[in-house]
Amino acid sequence: MDFPVAPYFPADHQSRFINAWCLFGTSNDIEKTLTKYGSAAMSSLIYQSEARVVDPVGGCVGIIHELRR
């Protein structure tokens, strides 16, 4: 079975997929995002999910506020 998001979630970075799945829903939803918006959206999705792990409350917004200060 072909999994189009596999290049974004390599086997040695399993936590990356788990984080994205927890934040954005099923792998089907993630696949729809890739199909509709392309690889830039996948990079953003991965970054946002990893930022949410580091800062569960602020996520990306917390990083933006820190940078503005």
N, C-alpha and C positions, 0 to 999 in steps of 0.2 A: 504494500500500500504506500503510495506516495504521500509524503507529508511536506507541503511546500514551505512551512516555517522552520524546517529542520536546520537550514544553514544559520538561522538566528539563535538556535538553541542547541548547541553541540552537546554531545553526551557527557563531556567532561565539565560542563557547566549546568548540571541538572537544576541547581537552585534558581538559575535565571528563568527557566520555564515555570517552575513552581511559583516564584514570585509574581510573574506576569499572569499566570492562571488565577492566583488568589485575588489579584487586584482587578483584572479585566474580564474574568469569566472563563468559559470553556475554550478549549483549543479551537473549536469551530468559530467562535467569536474573534479570536486572534487571527485565524486564517482569513476571515472576512475582512478584517482591517488591512491585512497585507494585500489582498486582492483589490480592494477599493482604493487604498491610498498609497501603496507601494512601500519600498524599503525604508524611506525616511520616517514613515509612521512607525515601522517596526523598531527602528532605533530609538525613537521617542518613547514608545511603549516600554521597551526594556529599561531605558534610563529612568522613567517615572516609577516603574515597579521596584527598581533597585534603590531609588531615593526614598521610597516609602518604607523599605526595610530598615534603612538607616535612621529615618525620622518618621515614625508611624503617624504622627500628628500633622506635621508640616509637609512632608514629602518634597516635591519640587518647589512649592511655594515657599517653604522654609529656606531652601537654598537661595532662591531669588531675594528674599528679604535680607538674608545674611550678606549677599553680594552688594545690595544697595547700601548697607551700612558701611 
